Amino acid sequence: MTTTETTAIDAASALRAIAAARGEAVVLTTMMVSRGWGGVSTRSELDLPLGGAMGKLSSVGLGIALARPERKVIVLDGDGSLLMSLGSLVTIGGMAPRNLVHVVCQNGVYEVTGGQPIPGVERLDFGQIALGAGFRRAETFDDLAALERALPELLAADGPTFVTLKLRPFSWGDGPRRRTIDAVRDLADALGAPPPS
């Protein structure tokens, strides 16, 4: 069962709210989220779209957060993607990076492979899993105004923080995309690190 329209946020609106509040944060995106994020991002040089890394985004985000503790890192994950690597939440909780915010876009379907429903998603509580794994806090939003009000404090607080966004399924079409290698070079340049060869 997918998230119902009456209890969910429009995906584009939620991503625009995050883009407006991100400041100087590094933002990582995966799969379908990457398509929409490219159209709303305000700092593309600090974006790292990893569309082909389903299940790995939280681990890459953890690595960047540990390497650059002075920089906020936002992971924009999909529910199907996170389910492929739930163990990463335990690693994040154990390492406890204060600068990491993990956002899961929960729409109840495997969006990129055709919108197949995620079994058991109506019972799934990612926030409780994150808290059990050692995250400092977890919040869930199904209302855009509440999300917009909470974002400044959520992004400023010590983490790791977990945010579940109850979203309606994405509808980006082909949307804007960036090649991963170009994004890695831009991010390395923005962070003052040597670019990959």
C-alpha positions as CSV (number, residue, x, y, z in Angstrom):
1,M,0.0,0.0,0.0
2,T,1.4,3.4,-0.9
3,T,1.2,6.5,1.3
4,T,-2.2,8.1,0.8
5,E,-2.5,11.5,-0.7
6,T,-4.4,12.9,2.4
7,T,-1.5,11.9,4.7
8,A,1.5,12.7,2.6
9,I,3.5,15.6,1.2
10,D,4.1,16.4,-2.4
11,A,7.6,15.2,-3.1
12,A,8.7,18.3,-5.1
13,S,7.5,20.6,-2.3
14,A,9.3,18.6,0.4
15,L,12.6,18.7,-1.6
16,R,12.2,22.5,-2.2
17,A,11.8,23.0,1.5
18,I,15.0,21.1,2.2
19,A,16.8,23.0,-0.6
20,A,15.8,26.3,0.9
21,A,17.0,25.3,4.4
22,R,20.2,23.5,3.6
23,G,22.7,26.4,3.8
24,E,26.2,25.0,3.2
25,A,25.3,21.4,3.7
26,V,26.5,18.6,1.5
27,V,23.5,16.8,0.1
28,L,23.6,13.2,-1.2
29,T,20.7,11.8,-3.2
30,T,19.8,8.4,-4.6
31,M,17.7,6.8,-7.3
32,M,14.5,8.7,-8.0
33,V,15.2,11.5,-5.4
34,S,18.2,12.6,-7.5
35,R,16.0,13.5,-10.5
36,G,13.8,15.8,-8.5
37,W,16.6,17.3,-6.4
38,G,18.5,18.5,-9.5
39,G,15.6,20.8,-10.3
40,V,15.4,22.4,-6.8
41,S,18.9,22.4,-5.5
42,T,20.4,25.7,-4.7
43,R,24.1,24.5,-4.4
44,S,24.8,21.9,-7.1
45,E,28.5,22.0,-6.3
46,L,27.7,20.6,-2.9
47,D,25.4,17.9,-4.3
48,L,26.4,14.2,-4.8
49,P,23.7,12.3,-6.7
50,L,24.4,8.6,-6.5
51,G,21.6,7.2,-8.6
52,G,23.2,3.9,-9.2
53,A,24.1,3.2,-5.5
54,M,20.8,1.9,-4.2
55,G,21.3,0.9,-0.6
56,K,24.7,2.5,-0.2
57,L,23.8,6.2,0.2
58,S,23.8,6.2,4.0
59,S,27.3,4.6,4.1
60,V,28.7,7.2,1.7
61,G,27.1,10.0,3.7
62,L,28.6,8.6,6.9
63,G,32.0,8.7,5.3
64,I,31.7,12.3,4.2
65,A,30.3,13.3,7.6
66,L,33.2,11.7,9.4
67,A,35.8,13.2,7.0
68,R,34.3,16.7,7.3
69,P,32.8,17.0,10.8
70,E,32.6,20.8,10.5
71,R,30.2,20.5,7.5
72,K,26.5,19.4,7.8
73,V,25.7,16.3,5.6
74,I,22.2,15.5,4.5
75,V,21.4,12.1,3.1
76,L,18.2,12.1,1.0
77,D,17.4,8.4,0.7
78,G,14.5,6.4,-0.6
79,D,12.6,3.9,1.5
80,G,13.3,1.0,-0.9
81,S,16.9,2.0,-1.1
82,L,17.4,2.2,2.7
83,L,15.7,-1.2,3.1
84,M,18.5,-2.7,1.1
85,S,21.1,-1.7,3.7
86,L,19.4,-1.2,7.1
87,G,22.6,-2.3,8.9
88,S,24.1,1.1,7.9
89,L,21.9,2.7,10.5
90,V,23.6,0.7,13.3
91,T,27.0,1.8,12.0
92,I,25.9,5.4,11.9
93,G,24.4,5.2,15.4
94,G,27.7,3.7,16.7
95,M,29.9,6.3,15.0
96,A,27.5,9.1,16.1
97,P,28.4,11.8,13.7
98,R,26.9,15.0,15.0
99,N,26.7,16.6,11.5
100,L,24.7,13.9,9.8
101,V,21.0,14.2,9.0
102,H,19.5,11.1,7.3
103,V,16.2,11.8,5.5
104,V,14.2,8.9,4.1
105,C,11.6,9.7,1.5
106,Q,8.9,7.1,2.3
107,N,6.3,6.7,-0.4
108,G,5.8,3.0,-0.1
109,V,6.9,1.9,-3.5
110,Y,10.1,0.9,-5.4
111,E,9.7,4.0,-7.6
112,V,12.6,3.6,-10.0
113,T,11.7,0.0,-11.0
114,G,8.1,0.7,-11.8
115,G,6.3,1.6,-8.6
116,Q,6.0,-1.9,-7.1
117,P,4.7,-1.7,-3.5
118,I,7.1,-2.3,-0.7
119,P,5.8,-5.3,1.3
120,G,4.8,-4.4,4.9
121,V,5.5,-0.7,4.5
122,E,2.3,0.2,6.3
123,R,3.8,-1.2,9.5
124,L,7.3,0.1,8.9
125,D,8.6,2.8,11.3
126,F,12.0,3.9,10.1
127,G,12.3,6.4,13.0
128,Q,12.0,3.7,15.6
129,I,14.6,1.6,13.8
130,A,17.0,4.6,13.7
131,L,16.5,5.4,17.4
132,G,17.1,1.7,18.3
133,A,20.3,1.9,16.2
134,G,21.6,4.8,18.2
135,F,20.4,8.0,16.4
136,R,20.0,10.9,18.8
137,R,16.5,11.8,17.5
138,A,14.0,10.8,14.9
139,E,11.1,12.9,13.5
140,T,8.3,12.0,11.0
141,F,6.5,14.5,8.8
142,D,3.4,14.1,6.6
143,D,2.6,17.9,6.6
144,L,4.6,20.4,4.6
145,A,4.1,23.4,6.9
146,A,5.2,21.3,9.9
147,L,8.3,20.2,8.0
148,E,9.2,23.8,7.0
149,R,8.8,25.0,10.6
150,A,11.0,22.2,11.9
151,L,13.8,22.2,9.4
152,P,16.0,25.0,10.7
153,E,16.2,23.4,14.2
154,L,16.6,19.9,12.8
155,L,19.5,21.0,10.6
156,A,21.2,22.9,13.4
157,A,20.9,20.2,16.1
158,D,23.5,17.7,17.0
159,G,23.0,14.4,15.3
160,P,22.8,11.9,14.0
161,T,19.3,12.9,13.2
162,F,16.8,10.8,11.3
163,V,13.8,12.3,9.4
164,T,11.0,10.4,7.7
165,L,9.1,12.2,5.0
166,K,5.8,10.6,4.2
167,L,5.5,11.5,0.5
168,R,3.3,10.9,-2.4
169,P,5.0,8.9,-5.2
170,F,7.4,10.9,-7.3
171,S,6.5,12.0,-10.8
172,W,9.7,13.6,-12.3
173,G,9.7,12.2,-15.8
174,D,13.3,12.2,-17.0
175,G,14.1,15.4,-15.1
176,P,17.6,16.9,-14.7
177,R,20.4,14.5,-14.0
178,R,24.1,14.9,-13.3
179,R,26.8,12.4,-14.0
180,T,28.2,11.0,-10.7
181,I,31.8,11.6,-11.7
182,D,31.1,15.3,-12.4
183,A,29.3,15.6,-9.1
184,V,32.3,14.0,-7.2
185,R,34.7,16.4,-8.9
186,D,32.5,19.4,-8.0
187,L,32.2,18.3,-4.4
188,A,35.9,17.7,-4.0
189,D,36.6,21.1,-5.4
190,A,34.0,22.8,-3.1
191,L,35.5,21.0,0.0
192,G,39.1,21.7,-1.0
193,A,40.0,18.1,-1.5
194,P,42.1,16.7,-4.3
195,P,39.7,15.6,-7.1
196,P,39.5,11.9,-8.2
197,S,41.8,11.0,-11.1
